[in-house]
Amino acid sequence: MIDDFAIGLTHLLLLIAAWRLLRRDDLDADPRDETPAPAPPRRGRMRRA
């Protein structure tokens, strides 16, 4: 009885996690479609080697 409950509970939690991940709006968004922001300029002194 306890084994069935433990297996059922873990499967239910995995099902809920998968359902919540599939319902996300950003699932279909490809980050390569967006242009990357330019790197901010460095501040401070540059060190010589």
C-alpha positions as CSV (number, residue, x, y, z in Angstrom):
1,M,0.0,0.0,0.0
2,I,2.8,2.4,0.9
3,D,4.8,1.5,-2.2
4,D,1.8,2.2,-4.4
5,F,1.3,5.6,-2.7
6,A,4.9,6.5,-3.1
7,I,5.0,5.6,-6.8
8,G,1.7,7.3,-7.4
9,L,2.8,10.5,-5.6
10,T,6.1,10.8,-7.5
11,H,4.3,10.2,-10.8
12,L,1.7,12.8,-10.0
13,L,4.4,15.3,-9.1
14,L,6.3,14.6,-12.4
15,L,3.0,15.0,-14.3
16,I,2.3,18.4,-12.6
17,A,5.9,19.6,-13.4
18,A,5.6,18.5,-17.0
19,W,2.2,20.2,-17.4
20,R,3.5,23.4,-15.9
21,L,6.5,23.4,-18.1
22,L,4.5,22.8,-21.3
23,R,2.1,25.7,-20.4
24,R,4.9,28.3,-20.3
25,D,4.7,31.1,-22.9
26,D,8.5,31.2,-23.4
27,L,8.7,27.6,-24.3
28,D,8.5,28.4,-28.0
29,A,10.7,31.5,-27.8
30,D,14.1,31.0,-29.4
31,P,16.7,33.2,-27.7
32,R,18.7,33.3,-31.0
33,D,15.9,35.3,-32.6
34,E,16.5,38.3,-30.3
35,T,19.5,40.5,-31.0
36,P,21.9,40.4,-28.1
37,A,22.5,43.6,-26.2
38,P,25.9,45.2,-26.7
39,A,28.4,44.7,-23.9
40,P,28.6,47.7,-21.5
41,P,31.9,49.6,-21.7
42,R,34.5,48.7,-19.2
43,R,35.3,51.1,-16.5
44,G,38.6,51.5,-14.6
45,R,42.2,51.3,-15.5
46,M,43.6,48.8,-17.9
47,R,46.5,46.9,-16.5
48,R,49.7,46.3,-18.5
49,A,51.3,42.9,-18.5
